[in-house]
Each structure stands twice: as C-alpha cells, then as structure tokens.
Amino acid sequence: MRRWIFVLCVVLYPLQAWAAGYGVYEWSARGNALGGAMVARDGDPSSVAYNPACITDVPGKQIQIGATAIAPSATMDVKSDAVEDMDFADSVWALPTMYYTHQLSDNYWFGLGMFSRVGLGTEYEDADTWAGRYNCSRAAIKSVSINPNMALRFSDAFSLAVGVEATYLDFGYDMTFKAPGVPNSDYLHEISADGWGYGMNLGARYKPFDWLAFGLMWRSEIQLTVHGDGDFTQKGTVPLSFKSTDVTGTEPIPESVTMGVMVKPMERLSLEFDAVWTRWSSYKSLIVNYDDPQPGFGDKLESTKNWHNTWRFQFGAEYALTDSIDLRAGYVYDQSPVNDDYEDYAVPCTDRQIVTLGTGWKINEAWAVDASYGYLWMKDRDYEARPKAGILELTREDASAHMAGLSVTYKF
C-alpha cells in the first residue's frame, strides 16, 4: 500500500511554487474553469473535494478521472553584475485526480476523492551555479489526500456531509553549506522525508430556491510528522565533517474555511462567488531535527516562517449553451501568506491572479468530458539581502503559468 501511494505521489508533483504558499486548488477541469467556485454550485463527482454536501445532486454511481498540467516560468534577477540571473527550470507538472460517488438511498450518498491539497516544486535551472543555493536550490512537497465522505440530504433544500482525510506527504529540500571564510568548502545537503497525517472535514449546502444556493466547507488542520534521511555531498575541494543522518520534521496542512453563494439570474446561467480563508499562521517555522548533530548548526536546522492567514476570492460563471454543451469562465485573486521579513527562495510567491475558461460536453447518458485553460500571473517580489539566511538582493519577475485541465466522467 505504501509503495502504491508513493507512486501516485510522484505524479502528483505540482507546480513550481505557483500556489498561495503551498496550497493546491486544481481539483477538476470543471472546477478549474470556474475559478474553483464550486462550494454552493450543483454538484458533480469532484464536489468531494470542493464541498461533499453537493454530491447529493449526483444520482446513481459515478466516477471521474482527470488531471491538470501546469507550465510555469519566472526569472530571479540578481542585483549584482558579478552574479548571473537564474530562471526557474522548464517543466510541465501534472496534478491527477480521481473521484467516486454512490447514491446509497434517497437520503444518503457516499463519496471518495483522491486529490492533492498541498504541493510545491521550486527548482532552479542550474542548482550548482545558482547564487541563492545557500538558501535553497530545490524544495518539493508531493502529497495525496484520500478523502471518504458521507453526505445526508435532510430535505430538497439542505444537505450536510462529514469526511475523514488521510494525507501522505513526501518532503524534499536541497541547499548548500560552506564553512565561513573557507573557499571551495561547499557541501550539498539533501533532505528527503515522508509521512502520514489525518484530519476531517464538514460541508453544508442550503438551496432554498432553484436560483439561489449557499455553501460552506471546513477542512481541519493536519500536522504531518515526516521521517527520512539527510545526506551531504562534497562539492568543493575542502573536506568538512558533515555526515549523513536520519531526520525528523513537521509540516502543517492548514485549516481552511470556504464560503460561497450561487445565483441563477436566468435559467441557463449560474454565477458563484466564494471566499476561502486559510490559517497559514500555523506555519511558524521549518524545523528539521537530526539524529546525529552536524558542525555549525547542531542537532537541528531551523528556518523562521511566521506566515500570515490569507483570503482567496474566486468567481465562476457557467452557461448551458445547449442541453449537452456548457461554457465556463472564472477569475481568482489569491493572497500570499509569506512574511516579507522571512521570505526565502523555497516559496518565492506573491499575490497571484488567475483567469480561466472551459467547456463541458455531455457525450451521452453515460459519458461526459470537461476541459479547462487558465493563465496565472504574480506581481514581482523584491528580496532584501539577508546574508546569514543566504538571501541576495534580487527581484523575482515575470512569474506566470499556463494551466490546462481535462476530466472524464462515467455514470454507471
């Protein structure tokens, strides 16, 4: 089971720090096209991730499989003629998803989702020459959440859902150490660790009229403890006394609350506005504990974060062009949680915006296909020099990403 989950996590390696913090919201092609505004909207199988109370709209048995591909780019413009600028590595990352829903009776539904709530993949084009490698040359969070839910329809207007969440997380971090004042003493430090964490979720949807609905979704904080290895590889010609060791660390998946309202100003058009609050203040610091103390920093590596709580605002519009074709569009404004006093190269994010388009095609009674495209951009981030943290004065600029999603749904 562990090996199977790890294989799935490898393909869940997400976009290069284009999330707000390291949160991920790309959970289906329909949801992507609507800017994620799905907490109050009429449900489909992917509602397991957005708000499982909405799966009471989904009849019979249905399965949905999909993926979102992300192609990001950005440049680190170093404010020194003696140091080269550095681009982010050219990559296309995939975020696969899978959902299953089963109507058990007129009032009870079961839903199962496999998706990623968090992910990070910051990688620089040439780690050996990257001037910021003494802070970070690679940061990776690969995760998958397995999320079974039970939904209960109390009436035609009101539904509730409760679920449990088991999250597997694989954490990787690379940086370079050197002895102060000793040239050619570089050592590459590679941390690799993984572990499981558990949480729960509650969802509610109230639809008093066909043209009006309200949704509410809460996901608990999950504190993951990871165990793994800390390896050191000599890069310079001067040997130091670093040695490989077992490591332990913690990483939070923050608590979040999503609130939304959906209206239908006309029969074929639905509009939804959501607000997502995320308690990123739970991320106080990154601490990696070493079984064997290391020269220069003892039995642990600690980096202060002190992130802020954030809001994400998302809007989506869906128009039924025909009985089988839907057209969709969306917009997202996503605040960054990063504290400017402790900014680093592992999560070089700022407030981001996304515009999205998409369509859905009901091929027949059994099959449906959804497709989406999104363009993401972030405002530039200026870094002030902090030599002790390995931070140079530079500007991260021209950060953007193209995102394409595809989902296929089958009704049994």
VMD Tcl script that draws the C-alpha trace (Angstrom):
set ca {
  {0.00 0.00 0.00}
  {2.79 2.43 0.92}
  {4.60 1.77 -2.38}
  {1.39 2.27 -4.39}
  {0.68 5.58 -2.67}
  {4.27 6.72 -3.24}
  {3.99 6.00 -6.98}
  {0.83 8.12 -7.10}
  {2.56 10.91 -5.19}
  {5.40 11.00 -7.72}
  {2.96 12.02 -10.45}
  {1.26 14.46 -8.08}
  {4.42 16.62 -8.04}
  {2.74 20.00 -8.56}
  {3.54 23.41 -9.94}
  {6.62 25.44 -9.09}
  {5.51 27.45 -6.07}
  {2.61 28.94 -8.01}
  {0.24 28.07 -5.20}
  {-0.57 30.55 -2.44}
  {2.05 29.27 -0.04}
  {2.00 25.61 -0.95}
  {-1.79 25.19 -1.18}
  {-3.28 23.47 -4.24}
  {-6.81 24.07 -5.58}
  {-6.73 22.44 -9.04}
  {-9.15 19.58 -8.34}
  {-11.07 19.14 -11.63}
  {-11.36 20.64 -15.10}
  {-14.84 21.98 -14.36}
  {-13.67 23.47 -11.06}
  {-10.59 24.99 -12.72}
  {-12.70 26.63 -15.44}
  {-14.95 28.13 -12.75}
  {-12.03 29.52 -10.74}
  {-12.68 26.92 -8.04}
  {-16.11 28.45 -7.27}
  {-17.84 25.12 -6.54}
  {-18.83 25.19 -2.86}
  {-22.50 26.05 -3.50}
  {-22.94 25.04 -7.14}
  {-24.84 21.99 -8.44}
  {-22.54 19.05 -7.80}
  {-20.54 16.54 -9.80}
  {-18.12 13.83 -8.52}
  {-15.34 16.39 -7.93}
  {-17.58 18.07 -5.32}
  {-15.99 15.56 -2.91}
  {-13.03 17.97 -2.87}
  {-14.89 21.29 -3.11}
  {-17.90 20.53 -0.86}
  {-19.11 16.92 -0.45}
  {-22.55 18.14 0.67}
  {-23.14 18.88 -3.02}
  {-22.78 15.22 -4.08}
  {-26.45 14.81 -3.08}
  {-27.08 16.23 -6.59}
  {-25.21 13.29 -8.16}
  {-27.50 10.31 -8.95}
  {-26.50 6.65 -9.08}
  {-22.83 5.71 -9.27}
  {-20.30 7.95 -10.99}
  {-16.54 8.01 -11.38}
  {-14.39 10.90 -12.59}
  {-10.72 10.80 -13.55}
  {-8.76 13.88 -14.57}
  {-5.54 15.86 -14.46}
  {-4.27 19.42 -14.68}
  {-0.97 20.22 -16.42}
  {0.93 23.34 -15.38}
  {3.79 25.01 -17.30}
  {5.34 27.79 -15.16}
  {8.14 30.29 -15.77}
  {9.95 33.05 -13.86}
  {13.33 34.77 -13.56}
  {15.42 35.61 -10.49}
  {17.05 38.95 -11.43}
  {20.10 39.32 -9.17}
  {21.10 42.93 -8.40}
  {24.82 42.33 -8.92}
  {26.85 42.38 -12.14}
  {29.11 39.69 -10.69}
  {26.28 37.16 -10.31}
  {24.22 35.59 -13.09}
  {20.44 35.75 -13.16}
  {18.67 32.42 -12.85}
  {15.49 31.12 -14.47}
  {13.22 28.51 -12.98}
  {13.66 25.11 -14.62}
  {11.46 24.50 -17.67}
  {8.97 21.83 -16.62}
  {5.37 20.72 -17.05}
  {3.84 19.35 -13.86}
  {0.74 17.14 -13.64}
  {-1.91 17.07 -10.91}
  {-4.12 13.97 -11.36}
  {-7.42 13.49 -9.52}
  {-9.94 10.68 -9.06}
  {-13.45 10.70 -7.54}
  {-16.20 8.13 -6.96}
  {-19.74 8.83 -5.77}
  {-22.50 6.37 -4.90}
  {-26.12 7.19 -4.08}
  {-26.95 4.70 -1.32}
  {-30.62 5.72 -0.90}
  {-32.92 8.70 -1.35}
  {-31.15 10.44 1.54}
  {-27.59 9.07 1.79}
  {-24.58 9.35 -0.51}
  {-21.00 8.09 -0.29}
  {-18.12 9.93 -1.94}
  {-14.42 9.15 -2.21}
  {-11.78 11.54 -3.50}
  {-8.06 11.30 -4.22}
  {-6.51 14.70 -4.84}
  {-3.75 16.98 -3.55}
  {-4.41 19.79 -1.05}
  {-0.78 20.88 -0.86}
  {2.19 20.75 -3.19}
  {5.37 22.57 -4.02}
  {8.07 22.21 -6.66}
  {10.59 25.04 -6.63}
  {13.53 24.10 -8.85}
  {16.17 26.35 -10.37}
  {17.64 25.85 -13.82}
  {21.24 25.21 -12.67}
  {21.48 24.45 -8.96}
  {25.29 24.32 -8.96}
  {25.69 27.91 -10.21}
  {22.53 29.40 -8.66}
  {23.75 32.16 -6.32}
  {20.86 31.52 -3.91}
  {21.72 27.85 -3.39}
  {22.93 28.63 0.16}
  {19.29 29.30 1.00}
  {17.53 26.80 -1.28}
  {18.19 25.14 -4.63}
  {15.17 22.80 -4.59}
  {12.03 22.47 -2.48}
  {9.43 19.77 -3.11}
  {6.20 18.75 -1.42}
  {4.35 15.85 -3.02}
  {1.09 14.83 -1.43}
  {-2.11 12.89 -1.93}
  {-5.23 13.08 0.22}
  {-7.58 10.10 0.44}
  {-10.92 11.54 1.49}
  {-14.04 9.36 2.07}
  {-17.27 11.21 2.90}
  {-20.86 10.53 3.87}
  {-23.49 13.05 2.75}
  {-27.04 13.28 4.08}
  {-29.90 15.12 2.36}
  {-32.29 16.33 5.05}
  {-34.63 17.93 2.52}
  {-34.65 19.11 -1.07}
  {-33.01 22.31 0.18}
  {-30.47 21.22 2.82}
  {-27.58 18.72 2.81}
  {-24.69 18.00 5.19}
  {-21.53 15.94 4.76}
  {-18.75 14.69 7.00}
  {-15.48 13.10 5.97}
  {-12.09 11.95 7.17}
  {-8.85 12.68 5.39}
  {-5.64 10.65 5.27}
  {-2.77 12.56 3.67}
  {0.56 11.15 2.56}
  {3.32 13.73 2.16}
  {6.79 13.41 0.67}
  {9.09 16.32 1.54}
  {12.37 17.23 -0.15}
  {14.72 20.17 0.39}
  {18.16 20.89 -1.06}
  {20.57 23.62 -0.02}
  {24.33 24.17 0.11}
  {26.54 24.73 3.16}
  {30.07 26.09 3.32}
  {32.46 26.97 6.11}
  {32.58 30.77 6.75}
  {35.60 32.29 5.11}
  {36.73 28.97 3.62}
  {36.53 28.92 -0.20}
  {35.77 25.67 -2.05}
  {34.16 24.12 1.04}
  {30.67 23.64 -0.44}
  {28.55 20.66 0.63}
  {25.16 19.91 -0.95}
  {22.65 19.00 1.74}
  {19.68 16.91 0.53}
  {16.75 16.22 2.85}
  {14.19 13.57 1.93}
  {11.39 12.53 4.30}
  {7.81 11.28 4.20}
  {4.89 10.51 6.49}
  {1.12 10.38 7.04}
  {-1.29 12.77 8.74}
  {-5.02 12.68 9.46}
  {-7.84 15.20 9.62}
  {-11.52 15.69 8.95}
  {-13.93 17.91 7.04}
  {-17.51 19.17 7.27}
  {-19.63 20.54 4.44}
  {-23.10 22.08 4.15}
  {-25.24 23.32 1.27}
  {-28.55 25.16 1.53}
  {-30.57 25.73 -1.65}
  {-33.87 27.40 -0.76}
  {-34.71 28.12 -4.41}
  {-33.60 26.75 -7.77}
  {-31.93 30.11 -8.43}
  {-30.15 30.54 -5.07}
  {-27.78 28.36 -3.03}
  {-25.28 28.79 -0.19}
  {-22.30 26.57 0.57}
  {-19.90 26.17 3.49}
  {-16.86 23.89 3.72}
  {-14.40 23.38 6.59}
  {-11.21 21.31 6.48}
  {-9.20 20.74 9.64}
  {-5.50 21.38 10.11}
  {-3.29 18.35 9.62}
  {0.12 18.26 11.29}
  {2.30 15.80 9.42}
  {5.38 14.30 11.00}
  {7.85 13.08 8.41}
  {10.87 10.81 8.81}
  {13.72 10.32 6.38}
  {17.35 10.99 5.52}
  {19.67 13.97 5.49}
  {22.57 13.42 3.09}
  {25.68 15.54 2.46}
  {27.66 15.50 -0.81}
  {31.02 17.22 -1.07}
  {31.03 19.76 -3.92}
  {34.17 21.72 -3.08}
  {37.76 20.60 -2.60}
  {37.95 21.32 1.13}
  {36.54 18.41 3.20}
  {34.33 19.13 6.21}
  {32.94 16.82 8.88}
  {29.29 16.66 7.74}
  {27.81 13.16 7.84}
  {24.54 11.65 6.66}
  {21.91 11.14 9.33}
  {18.27 10.27 9.96}
  {15.97 13.29 10.16}
  {12.52 14.12 11.53}
  {10.34 17.15 10.84}
  {6.80 18.50 10.84}
  {4.82 20.24 8.12}
  {1.29 21.67 8.53}
  {-1.59 21.43 6.11}
  {-3.51 24.48 7.34}
  {-7.13 24.70 8.40}
  {-9.39 26.31 5.79}
  {-12.97 27.57 5.53}
  {-14.75 28.19 2.21}
  {-17.98 30.20 1.96}
  {-19.94 30.79 -1.23}
  {-23.19 31.85 -2.81}
  {-24.58 30.77 -6.18}
  {-27.30 32.62 -8.09}
  {-29.04 31.94 -11.40}
  {-30.13 35.24 -12.95}
  {-31.61 33.23 -15.82}
  {-32.44 29.57 -16.32}
  {-29.25 28.64 -18.22}
  {-26.76 30.89 -16.41}
  {-25.29 30.35 -12.92}
  {-22.88 32.69 -11.13}
  {-20.96 31.91 -7.95}
  {-18.70 33.91 -5.67}
  {-16.58 32.20 -3.00}
  {-14.21 33.37 -0.28}
  {-11.61 30.95 1.12}
  {-9.91 31.67 4.45}
  {-6.74 29.69 5.22}
  {-4.97 29.68 8.59}
  {-1.41 29.83 7.30}
  {-0.34 31.29 10.65}
  {0.05 27.66 11.78}
  {3.31 27.63 9.78}
  {5.66 29.19 12.33}
  {8.96 27.65 11.27}
  {10.56 24.86 9.32}
  {12.45 22.60 11.73}
  {14.44 19.54 10.71}
  {15.82 17.51 13.61}
  {19.00 15.44 13.13}
  {19.73 12.19 14.94}
  {23.44 12.99 14.58}
  {24.48 16.61 15.31}
  {26.19 18.46 12.46}
  {29.04 21.00 12.67}
  {27.85 24.58 12.67}
  {24.17 24.02 13.46}
  {23.99 21.17 15.97}
  {21.03 18.80 16.17}
  {18.54 20.76 14.07}
  {18.10 23.06 11.10}
  {15.54 25.81 11.78}
  {14.13 28.47 9.48}
  {11.59 31.02 10.76}
  {8.45 31.49 8.61}
  {5.68 33.23 10.64}
  {3.26 33.18 7.71}
  {0.03 35.19 7.66}
  {-3.57 34.00 7.35}
  {-4.92 34.66 3.85}
  {-8.04 35.08 1.76}
  {-8.65 33.67 -1.70}
  {-11.54 35.17 -3.71}
  {-12.91 33.18 -6.63}
  {-15.71 33.78 -9.13}
  {-17.17 31.43 -11.70}
  {-19.85 31.64 -14.39}
  {-21.42 28.64 -16.16}
  {-23.77 28.91 -19.14}
  {-25.69 25.97 -20.64}
  {-25.34 26.72 -24.34}
  {-27.31 23.58 -25.21}
  {-28.54 20.57 -23.29}
  {-25.14 18.92 -23.85}
  {-22.67 21.85 -24.02}
  {-21.69 24.12 -21.10}
  {-19.45 27.20 -21.32}
  {-17.48 28.38 -18.29}
  {-15.24 31.23 -17.14}
  {-13.65 32.25 -13.86}
  {-11.37 34.65 -12.00}
  {-9.25 34.19 -8.86}
  {-7.39 36.60 -6.58}
  {-5.18 34.69 -4.16}
  {-3.26 36.36 -1.33}
  {0.27 35.24 -0.46}
  {0.91 34.14 3.16}
  {4.68 34.73 3.04}
  {6.07 37.07 5.70}
  {8.32 39.63 3.96}
  {10.72 39.62 6.92}
  {11.45 35.93 6.40}
  {10.98 35.49 2.64}
  {13.11 32.77 1.05}
  {13.80 31.05 -2.26}
  {11.88 27.88 -1.40}
  {8.46 29.58 -1.71}
  {9.06 32.73 -3.80}
  {5.37 33.61 -4.14}
  {3.37 36.84 -4.05}
  {-0.33 37.63 -4.52}
  {-1.48 35.89 -7.67}
  {-4.35 36.24 -10.15}
  {-5.86 33.64 -12.47}
  {-8.27 33.93 -15.39}
  {-9.91 30.74 -16.64}
  {-12.05 29.38 -19.47}
  {-13.54 25.98 -20.12}
  {-16.30 23.83 -21.51}
  {-18.21 20.68 -20.68}
  {-19.65 18.16 -23.12}
  {-22.25 15.53 -22.17}
  {-21.50 12.97 -24.86}
  {-24.41 10.69 -23.95}
  {-26.25 9.45 -20.86}
  {-23.10 7.73 -19.55}
  {-20.10 9.86 -20.59}
  {-19.11 13.49 -20.06}
  {-15.87 15.39 -20.75}
  {-14.72 18.69 -19.22}
  {-11.76 20.83 -20.35}
  {-10.22 24.00 -18.92}
  {-7.48 26.53 -19.54}
  {-6.10 29.05 -17.06}
  {-3.47 31.76 -17.14}
  {-1.81 32.70 -13.84}
  {0.41 35.65 -13.06}
  {2.04 37.06 -9.93}
  {3.37 40.51 -9.17}
  {7.15 40.78 -8.85}
  {8.81 40.08 -5.50}
  {11.78 42.16 -4.30}
  {14.21 40.49 -1.90}
  {16.36 42.46 0.50}
  {19.77 40.96 1.27}
  {19.98 38.76 4.39}
  {23.45 37.19 4.18}
  {23.03 34.96 7.25}
  {20.00 33.33 5.58}
  {21.71 33.06 2.19}
  {19.40 35.70 0.66}
  {20.78 38.03 -2.02}
  {19.26 41.29 -3.18}
  {17.22 40.36 -6.26}
  {13.79 40.54 -7.89}
  {11.69 37.55 -8.88}
  {9.99 38.77 -12.03}
  {7.81 37.67 -14.95}
  {6.22 34.86 -12.95}
  {3.37 33.22 -14.86}
  {1.95 29.80 -15.69}
  {-0.30 28.15 -18.26}
  {-2.69 25.54 -16.85}
  {-4.71 23.01 -18.88}
  {-7.16 20.55 -17.34}
  {-9.16 17.56 -18.57}
  {-11.68 15.39 -16.72}
  {-13.74 12.40 -17.88}
  {-16.87 11.28 -16.00}
  {-18.66 7.95 -16.37}
  {-22.11 7.21 -14.97}
  {-22.78 3.55 -14.15}
}
mol new
graphics top color blue
foreach p $ca { graphics top sphere $p radius 0.5 }
foreach p [lrange $ca 0 end-1] q [lrange $ca 1 end] { graphics top cylinder $p $q radius 0.2 }
display resetview
